[in-house]
Amino acid sequence: METRKVQKLGYSSLGISLPKNWAQSNGIRPGSLLSLAVEDDGSLRIRLGPYEEFPIPAEASVDADAWASSEGVTRMITGNYIVGCNTIRVKSREELSAGQLQEIHEAVRGLTGLTIVNQGPKFVTIENFVEPTRFPIDGLLRRLHFLTSRMEKIVLGALVGDAGATLGEIARMEMEVDRLYWLVVRQLLLAAQNRTVAAKIGVTEPRHLLGDRVVAVSLENIADFWEELAADAARRFPAGRKPPKALVRAVAPIRQRLERLGGRRGTRMGAAARRARRQVLRDDRADHGEPLPRIPGAASSGDAGSADVVRTPHPLPIRAR
């Protein structure tokens, strides 16, 4: 940190000199163009080059032969998507196999805004047509919250024997959650790189980026959990077979408590979400100070003599991000 004295330049302008080492390392010479941006805390950020409202769209090339392992190409496409690449070219020295093409198509379907615009025997060109400022972060998080709440309602409804609970919807909803999750991650990374984008998608302070990321990861993990529970319930209770009465009695109070908590969370996903998330956790602890009833067959935490507490799969498994 350096301290420099402000000097008067001309009739009304003020100025300071740039640190010599910083100017040399950035190639700044007389006549170089600098961009100035005022930060939220009142500080001034200086960058070399002209002001750009949006960063130049990045391009990436993926060698399909080098990433021939299981889901290797999918991971590369997803990774380049979330770091902001708008053009992704998948190439192969030989003709792309049917398996590779299927993997590419499935990866494109799983990411919002991607479209295959050109294809040949040895390459596939993917373009992103999503305009980042059209997707505010709070709106995406509210949608994620709605989907996970809906999945919770369907799965717990099936476990208590509701006739209207259709577990077949869960897999489709989890795919939509995944698409929204990757879009949220992409938006947050773009916001971290460009303050103009951040302001237009509702990120007014950089410190909110971490909180929004934590919320997105938590909701995506919750969706994974409900998908796994739905698949297990579908195997144990095929169409026409009702769950045991003991399971229904155990799940019913848990379902009621989650519905109350979920309703409160839903009202706090708007403009005051960041202030209210901490209070939601306090309310959660207050509401659940007493142990939840144990589901028959579920593992319990603590010693053998301790009160029965439902063990949730925490930490939930996180697929490679």
VOPAGU-2260 file (C-alpha; in pm, 1 decimal, decimal comma):
REM VOPAGU-2260
SITE   aa  ch    i         X         Y         Z
SITE  MET   A    0       0,0       0,0       0,0
SITE  GLU   A    1     134,3     340,8     -99,5
SITE  THR   A    2      34,9     692,6      -5,8
SITE  ARG   A    3      51,1     963,7    -271,0
SITE  LYS   A    4     -33,2    1332,6    -262,2
SITE  VAL   A    5    -302,0    1469,7    -492,4
SITE  GLN   A    6    -177,9    1743,0    -724,5
SITE  LYS   A    7    -365,3    2011,8    -912,7
SITE  LEU   A    8    -351,3    1977,2   -1290,2
SITE  GLY   A    9    -456,1    2280,9   -1492,1
SITE  TYR   A   10    -748,1    2497,7   -1381,8
SITE  SER   A   11    -980,7    2247,5   -1210,3
SITE  SER   A   12    -844,3    1892,6   -1253,7
SITE  LEU   A   13    -677,3    1684,4    -985,0
SITE  GLY   A   14    -433,1    1400,5   -1038,8
SITE  ILE   A   15    -186,4    1157,1    -886,7
SITE  SER   A   16     108,8     977,5   -1042,5
SITE  LEU   A   17      93,9     601,7   -1111,8
SITE  PRO   A   18     336,6     369,1    -932,2
SITE  LYS   A   19     636,1     314,9   -1161,4
SITE  ASN   A   20     661,7     -61,7   -1110,2
SITE  TRP   A   21     289,7    -114,0   -1172,7
SITE  ALA   A   22     299,8      99,5   -1487,6
SITE  GLN   A   23     601,3     -86,7   -1623,5
SITE  SER   A   24     461,0    -432,3   -1547,7
SITE  ASN   A   25     138,5    -343,3   -1731,3
SITE  GLY   A   26     313,9    -178,5   -2026,9
SITE  ILE   A   27     166,8     164,2   -1955,2
SITE  ARG   A   28     328,3     450,2   -2147,7
SITE  PRO   A   29     236,8     811,7   -2220,7
SITE  GLY   A   30     -82,3     801,7   -2426,4
SITE  SER   A   31    -200,4     463,0   -2290,3
SITE  LEU   A   32    -574,6     436,2   -2230,3
SITE  LEU   A   33    -694,9     348,9   -1877,8
SITE  SER   A   34   -1046,3     266,7   -1752,2
SITE  LEU   A   35   -1165,7     394,3   -1413,8
SITE  ALA   A   36   -1451,9     239,9   -1216,6
SITE  VAL   A   37   -1593,5     354,5    -882,1
SITE  GLU   A   38   -1650,3      58,0    -647,6
SITE  ASP   A   39   -1937,5      19,1    -401,3
SITE  ASP   A   40   -1712,2     110,9    -109,0
SITE  GLY   A   41   -1603,6     434,6    -278,3
SITE  SER   A   42   -1263,6     308,8    -392,1
SITE  LEU   A   43   -1139,5     359,4    -747,7
SITE  ARG   A   44   -1041,8      66,4    -967,5
SITE  ILE   A   45    -800,1     126,9   -1256,1
SITE  ARG   A   46    -766,0    -110,1   -1551,5
SITE  LEU   A   47    -556,3     -95,0   -1863,6
SITE  GLY   A   48    -751,7     -58,2   -2186,0
SITE  PRO   A   49   -1084,4      92,1   -2292,7
SITE  TYR   A   50   -1401,8      46,1   -2091,5
SITE  GLU   A   51   -1605,8    -259,8   -2192,9
SITE  GLU   A   52   -1962,8    -301,4   -2070,8
SITE  PHE   A   53   -1940,1    -676,5   -2128,1
SITE  PRO   A   54   -1630,8    -896,2   -2158,1
SITE  ILE   A   55   -1533,5   -1025,7   -2500,5
SITE  PRO   A   56   -1700,3   -1368,3   -2544,7
SITE  ALA   A   57   -1443,7   -1641,3   -2490,9
SITE  GLU   A   58   -1392,8   -1945,0   -2713,7
SITE  ALA   A   59   -1272,3   -2291,6   -2621,2
SITE  SER   A   60   -1158,0   -2602,5   -2804,5
SITE  VAL   A   61   -1208,4   -2951,5   -2663,0
SITE  ASP   A   62   -1002,8   -3249,3   -2781,3
SITE  ALA   A   63   -1250,0   -3537,9   -2772,6
SITE  ASP   A   64    -967,9   -3792,7   -2804,9
SITE  ALA   A   65    -788,6   -3658,5   -2496,8
SITE  TRP   A   66   -1109,3   -3674,3   -2290,7
SITE  ALA   A   67   -1233,9   -4015,0   -2395,7
SITE  SER   A   68   -1289,2   -4131,3   -2036,8
SITE  SER   A   69   -1638,2   -4160,9   -1891,8
SITE  GLU   A   70   -1815,4   -3823,0   -1918,5
SITE  GLY   A   71   -1484,1   -3652,6   -1996,7
SITE  VAL   A   72   -1622,9   -3450,1   -2286,9
SITE  THR   A   73   -1932,3   -3363,3   -2083,0
SITE  ARG   A   74   -1717,5   -3225,0   -1803,4
SITE  MET   A   75   -1511,9   -3016,2   -2046,1
SITE  ILE   A   76   -1819,6   -2872,1   -2216,8
SITE  THR   A   77   -1979,1   -2793,3   -1880,1
SITE  GLY   A   78   -1659,8   -2640,3   -1742,5
SITE  ASN   A   79   -1610,6   -2413,5   -2042,9
SITE  TYR   A   80   -1976,7   -2313,5   -2026,7
SITE  ILE   A   81   -1968,8   -2202,6   -1664,2
SITE  VAL   A   82   -1645,8   -2000,0   -1704,7
SITE  GLY   A   83   -1816,2   -1792,2   -1975,1
SITE  CYS   A   84   -1719,1   -1945,3   -2310,1
SITE  ASN   A   85   -1978,5   -1868,4   -2576,9
SITE  THR   A   86   -1823,0   -2085,9   -2847,9
SITE  ILE   A   87   -1709,0   -2441,6   -2776,3
SITE  ARG   A   88   -1556,5   -2656,0   -3051,0
SITE  VAL   A   89   -1525,4   -3028,9   -2992,9
SITE  LYS   A   90   -1272,3   -3187,7   -3228,7
SITE  SER   A   91   -1132,0   -3532,6   -3299,2
SITE  ARG   A   92    -842,3   -3651,5   -3512,8
SITE  GLU   A   93   -1062,4   -3935,8   -3629,8
SITE  GLU   A   94   -1433,4   -3940,0   -3698,2
SITE  LEU   A   95   -1640,3   -3875,6   -3386,2
SITE  SER   A   96   -1796,7   -4199,9   -3267,0
SITE  ALA   A   97   -2167,3   -4249,0   -3207,2
SITE  GLY   A   98   -2100,9   -4259,6   -2832,4
SITE  GLN   A   99   -1909,4   -3932,9   -2841,2
SITE  LEU   A  100   -2183,4   -3762,1   -3042,8
SITE  GLN   A  101   -2448,2   -3884,8   -2802,3
SITE  GLU   A  102   -2247,0   -3754,7   -2507,6
SITE  ILE   A  103   -2207,7   -3414,2   -2675,7
SITE  HIS   A  104   -2579,2   -3388,8   -2751,0
SITE  GLU   A  105   -2673,8   -3485,0   -2394,1
SITE  ALA   A  106   -2429,2   -3228,8   -2253,1
SITE  VAL   A  107   -2579,6   -2955,5   -2473,7
SITE  ARG   A  108   -2934,4   -3047,6   -2366,4
SITE  GLY   A  109   -2830,2   -3020,3   -2002,8
SITE  LEU   A  110   -2705,2   -2659,8   -2026,4
SITE  THR   A  111   -2928,4   -2356,9   -2073,2
SITE  GLY   A  112   -2871,4   -2162,6   -2394,0
SITE  LEU   A  113   -2635,6   -2401,8   -2573,9
SITE  THR   A  114   -2709,9   -2505,5   -2932,8
SITE  ILE   A  115   -2513,7   -2706,4   -3186,8
SITE  VAL   A  116   -2470,6   -2470,0   -3483,0
SITE  ASN   A  117   -2230,5   -2668,8   -3701,0
SITE  GLN   A  118   -2122,5   -3030,4   -3726,1
SITE  GLY   A  119   -1896,1   -3246,0   -3938,8
SITE  PRO   A  120   -1743,1   -3594,0   -3918,5
SITE  LYS   A  121   -1456,7   -3470,3   -3697,0
SITE  PHE   A  122   -1600,3   -3167,5   -3516,5
SITE  VAL   A  123   -1902,3   -3016,5   -3346,5
SITE  THR   A  124   -1942,7   -2640,6   -3289,6
SITE  ILE   A  125   -2154,8   -2531,0   -2996,0
SITE  GLU   A  126   -2275,5   -2174,3   -2941,1
SITE  ASN   A  127   -2426,7   -2011,0   -2634,4
SITE  PHE   A  128   -2713,9   -1771,9   -2706,8
SITE  VAL   A  129   -2794,7   -1672,8   -2347,6
SITE  GLU   A  130   -2777,6   -1301,7   -2270,5
SITE  PRO   A  131   -2652,8   -1291,9   -1909,1
SITE  THR   A  132   -2845,4    -980,8   -1805,5
SITE  ARG   A  133   -3178,0   -1155,6   -1878,3
SITE  PHE   A  134   -3139,8   -1391,5   -1581,1
SITE  PRO   A  135   -3130,5   -1216,3   -1239,8
SITE  ILE   A  136   -2977,1   -1431,8    -968,1
SITE  ASP   A  137   -3266,2   -1396,0    -722,5
SITE  GLY   A  138   -3512,3   -1519,0    -984,9
SITE  LEU   A  139   -3300,9   -1826,2   -1059,0
SITE  LEU   A  140   -3265,4   -1906,6    -687,5
SITE  ARG   A  141   -3641,0   -1870,1    -634,8
SITE  ARG   A  142   -3700,0   -2112,9    -921,6
SITE  LEU   A  143   -3453,1   -2360,8    -770,4
SITE  HIS   A  144   -3629,2   -2328,3    -436,3
SITE  PHE   A  145   -3969,5   -2388,8    -594,2
SITE  LEU   A  146   -3849,0   -2701,8    -773,7
SITE  THR   A  147   -3687,6   -2853,7    -465,8
SITE  SER   A  148   -3999,2   -2775,6    -259,7
SITE  ARG   A  149   -4216,2   -2941,0    -523,1
SITE  MET   A  150   -3988,6   -3247,3    -527,7
SITE  GLU   A  151   -4011,1   -3265,2    -147,4
SITE  LYS   A  152   -4390,8   -3252,7    -160,8
SITE  ILE   A  153   -4414,6   -3528,5    -422,6
SITE  VAL   A  154   -4168,2   -3767,1    -255,5
SITE  LEU   A  155   -4305,3   -3728,5      96,7
SITE  GLY   A  156   -4656,2   -3753,3     -43,8
SITE  ALA   A  157   -4566,0   -4088,6    -201,0
SITE  LEU   A  158   -4419,6   -4208,3     130,3
SITE  VAL   A  159   -4744,9   -4135,1     314,0
SITE  GLY   A  160   -4956,7   -4293,8      43,2
SITE  ASP   A  161   -5099,9   -3991,0    -142,1
SITE  ALA   A  162   -5263,3   -4112,3    -461,7
SITE  GLY   A  163   -5169,6   -3796,1    -652,7
SITE  ALA   A  164   -4795,2   -3823,7    -590,7
SITE  THR   A  165   -4624,1   -3913,3    -919,2
SITE  LEU   A  166   -4262,8   -4008,0    -861,7
SITE  GLY   A  167   -4202,0   -4010,5   -1236,6
SITE  GLU   A  168   -4189,0   -3628,6   -1233,0
SITE  ILE   A  169   -3886,1   -3622,7   -1003,9
SITE  ALA   A  170   -3624,0   -3720,6   -1262,8
SITE  ARG   A  171   -3744,1   -3450,1   -1503,0
SITE  MET   A  172   -3746,2   -3188,3   -1229,9
SITE  GLU   A  173   -3395,5   -3285,3   -1117,2
SITE  MET   A  174   -3268,1   -3234,2   -1472,8
SITE  GLU   A  175   -3420,1   -2886,0   -1470,8
SITE  VAL   A  176   -3253,7   -2816,8   -1135,4
SITE  ASP   A  177   -2917,0   -2917,7   -1283,2
SITE  ARG   A  178   -2964,9   -2682,8   -1580,4
SITE  LEU   A  179   -3056,7   -2394,7   -1350,5
SITE  TYR   A  180   -2765,9   -2472,7   -1118,1
SITE  TRP   A  181   -2506,0   -2452,2   -1395,8
SITE  LEU   A  182   -2665,7   -2129,2   -1520,4
SITE  VAL   A  183   -2643,3   -1981,1   -1169,9
SITE  VAL   A  184   -2275,2   -2076,3   -1144,2
SITE  ARG   A  185   -2207,8   -1920,2   -1485,1
SITE  GLN   A  186   -2390,3   -1601,8   -1386,4
SITE  LEU   A  187   -2199,4   -1572,0   -1059,6
SITE  LEU   A  188   -1863,1   -1616,3   -1230,4
SITE  LEU   A  189   -1952,0   -1355,0   -1491,6
SITE  ALA   A  190   -2063,8   -1120,5   -1214,4
SITE  ALA   A  191   -1733,2   -1169,8   -1033,3
SITE  GLN   A  192   -1545,4   -1072,6   -1349,6
SITE  ASN   A  193   -1761,0    -779,3   -1459,2
SITE  ARG   A  194   -1935,0    -533,8   -1227,1
SITE  THR   A  195   -2171,4    -413,1   -1498,5
SITE  VAL   A  196   -2305,9    -765,6   -1544,1
SITE  ALA   A  197   -2325,4    -802,6   -1165,7
SITE  ALA   A  198   -2537,7    -490,2   -1127,0
SITE  LYS   A  199   -2777,9    -595,2   -1402,4
SITE  ILE   A  200   -2841,3    -941,0   -1253,0
SITE  GLY   A  201   -2898,5    -804,7    -903,8
SITE  VAL   A  202   -2559,9    -863,1    -736,7
SITE  THR   A  203   -2506,6    -526,7    -572,1
SITE  GLU   A  204   -2215,1    -629,5    -350,7
SITE  PRO   A  205   -1932,8    -874,3    -430,5
SITE  ARG   A  206   -1968,1   -1045,0     -90,9
SITE  HIS   A  207   -2315,9   -1164,3    -193,8
SITE  LEU   A  208   -2159,4   -1386,6    -461,0
SITE  LEU   A  209   -2039,8   -1638,7    -203,0
SITE  GLY   A  210   -2374,3   -1649,6     -25,1
SITE  ASP   A  211   -2563,8   -1703,0    -350,4
SITE  ARG   A  212   -2319,2   -1978,6    -445,9
SITE  VAL   A  213   -2377,2   -2155,9    -114,5
SITE  VAL   A  214   -2755,4   -2132,2    -158,6
SITE  ALA   A  215   -2734,3   -2270,8    -513,8
SITE  VAL   A  216   -2513,2   -2564,6    -409,3
SITE  SER   A  217   -2742,5   -2644,4    -115,8
SITE  LEU   A  218   -3055,5   -2643,7    -330,7
SITE  GLU   A  219   -2890,1   -2859,3    -597,5
SITE  ASN   A  220   -2780,1   -3110,9    -334,2
SITE  ILE   A  221   -3130,8   -3116,7    -188,0
SITE  ALA   A  222   -3268,4   -3195,2    -534,7
SITE  ASP   A  223   -3018,4   -3481,8    -569,2
SITE  PHE   A  224   -3133,5   -3619,4    -235,0
SITE  TRP   A  225   -3502,2   -3611,6    -332,0
SITE  GLU   A  226   -3421,2   -3779,3    -663,4
SITE  GLU   A  227   -3236,1   -4061,5    -484,8
SITE  LEU   A  228   -3518,2   -4101,1    -232,9
SITE  ALA   A  229   -3777,0   -4106,4    -513,2
SITE  ALA   A  230   -3586,2   -4377,5    -700,8
SITE  ASP   A  231   -3563,9   -4588,1    -383,6
SITE  ALA   A  232   -3933,8   -4536,1    -307,9
SITE  ALA   A  233   -4026,9   -4635,9    -663,9
SITE  ARG   A  234   -3835,3   -4962,9    -623,1
SITE  ARG   A  235   -3983,1   -5042,5    -281,7
SITE  PHE   A  236   -4339,4   -4933,7    -357,1
SITE  PRO   A  237   -4425,9   -4997,3    -722,6
SITE  ALA   A  238   -4761,3   -4887,4    -863,7
SITE  GLY   A  239   -5047,9   -5023,7    -658,1
SITE  ARG   A  240   -4840,7   -5106,3    -350,6
SITE  LYS   A  241   -4895,3   -4884,6     -47,6
SITE  PRO   A  242   -4620,7   -4799,3     202,5
SITE  PRO   A  243   -4636,7   -4965,2     546,2
SITE  LYS   A  244   -4848,3   -4791,2     808,7
SITE  ALA   A  245   -4547,9   -4756,6    1039,5
SITE  LEU   A  246   -4363,0   -4560,4     769,8
SITE  VAL   A  247   -4667,5   -4340,2     706,2
SITE  ARG   A  248   -4696,5   -4256,4    1078,1
SITE  ALA   A  249   -4324,9   -4170,9    1098,0
SITE  VAL   A  250   -4311,4   -3957,2     782,4
SITE  ALA   A  251   -4632,4   -3758,1     841,8
SITE  PRO   A  252   -4499,0   -3526,2    1118,9
SITE  ILE   A  253   -4171,5   -3475,4     931,6
SITE  ARG   A  254   -4369,5   -3376,5     624,7
SITE  GLN   A  255   -4574,4   -3123,7     823,2
SITE  ARG   A  256   -4265,9   -2961,0     974,5
SITE  LEU   A  257   -4086,2   -2938,1     641,5
SITE  GLU   A  258   -4395,3   -2779,7     484,6
SITE  ARG   A  259   -4404,6   -2512,0     756,4
SITE  LEU   A  260   -4033,8   -2442,1     723,7
SITE  GLY   A  261   -4051,0   -2446,9     342,8
SITE  GLY   A  262   -4331,6   -2192,7     339,9
SITE  ARG   A  263   -4132,4   -1956,9     555,1
SITE  ARG   A  264   -3824,8   -1997,4     336,7
SITE  GLY   A  265   -4030,3   -1928,6      24,9
SITE  THR   A  266   -4141,0   -1590,3     155,9
SITE  ARG   A  267   -3777,5   -1495,6     216,8
SITE  MET   A  268   -3636,2   -1560,1    -125,7
SITE  GLY   A  269   -3715,4   -1209,1    -251,5
SITE  ALA   A  270   -3547,0    -874,6    -204,4
SITE  ALA   A  271   -3478,7    -933,0     167,4
SITE  ALA   A  272   -3343,4   -1284,3     116,3
SITE  ARG   A  273   -2989,8   -1214,6     227,1
SITE  ARG   A  274   -3098,3   -1059,7     556,6
SITE  ALA   A  275   -3353,4   -1331,6     627,2
SITE  ARG   A  276   -3148,1   -1645,2     550,0
SITE  ARG   A  277   -2971,3   -1624,9     884,7
SITE  GLN   A  278   -3303,9   -1585,4    1066,2
SITE  VAL   A  279   -3443,7   -1888,3     882,0
SITE  LEU   A  280   -3166,9   -2100,0    1031,1
SITE  ARG   A  281   -3249,5   -1967,4    1378,3
SITE  ASP   A  282   -3618,6   -2048,9    1324,3
SITE  ASP   A  283   -3521,0   -2395,1    1203,4
SITE  ARG   A  284   -3330,4   -2464,8    1522,6
SITE  ALA   A  285   -3614,5   -2324,6    1735,2
SITE  ASP   A  286   -3877,7   -2533,6    1558,2
SITE  HIS   A  287   -3668,7   -2849,3    1566,8
SITE  GLY   A  288   -3522,5   -2829,2    1915,8
SITE  GLU   A  289   -3694,3   -3158,0    1993,4
SITE  PRO   A  290   -3571,8   -3463,7    1799,0
SITE  LEU   A  291   -3769,7   -3574,4    1496,4
SITE  PRO   A  292   -3935,2   -3917,1    1513,0
SITE  ARG   A  293   -3728,8   -4195,5    1369,3
SITE  ILE   A  294   -3831,3   -4356,1    1040,9
SITE  PRO   A  295   -3834,6   -4733,1    1080,1
SITE  GLY   A  296   -3514,2   -4875,6     938,8
SITE  ALA   A  297   -3335,2   -4537,7     925,3
SITE  ALA   A  298   -2995,0   -4490,8    1085,9
SITE  SER   A  299   -2986,8   -4283,8    1403,4
SITE  SER   A  300   -2715,1   -4051,0    1524,2
SITE  GLY   A  301   -2547,5   -4049,2    1863,2
SITE  ASP   A  302   -2495,5   -4332,0    2109,7
SITE  ALA   A  303   -2718,1   -4633,3    2132,2
SITE  GLY   A  304   -2897,5   -4482,0    2428,6
SITE  SER   A  305   -2953,5   -4137,4    2281,1
SITE  ALA   A  306   -3281,8   -4009,0    2145,1
SITE  ASP   A  307   -3374,2   -4125,8    1798,3
SITE  VAL   A  308   -3294,2   -3858,7    1539,7
SITE  VAL   A  309   -3345,7   -3893,8    1167,0
SITE  ARG   A  310   -3008,3   -3885,6     995,2
SITE  THR   A  311   -3011,1   -3689,1     674,2
SITE  PRO   A  312   -2746,9   -3757,8     409,3
SITE  HIS   A  313   -2512,4   -3475,0     511,7
SITE  PRO   A  314   -2284,8   -3387,7     359,5
SITE  LEU   A  315   -2479,6   -3473,8      48,6
SITE  PRO   A  316   -2273,8   -3618,1    -235,1
SITE  ILE   A  317   -2163,6   -3344,9    -473,6
SITE  ARG   A  318   -2100,1   -3450,8    -829,0
SITE  ALA   A  319   -1787,0   -3310,1    -986,3
SITE  ARG   A  320   -1841,3   -2937,5   -1031,4
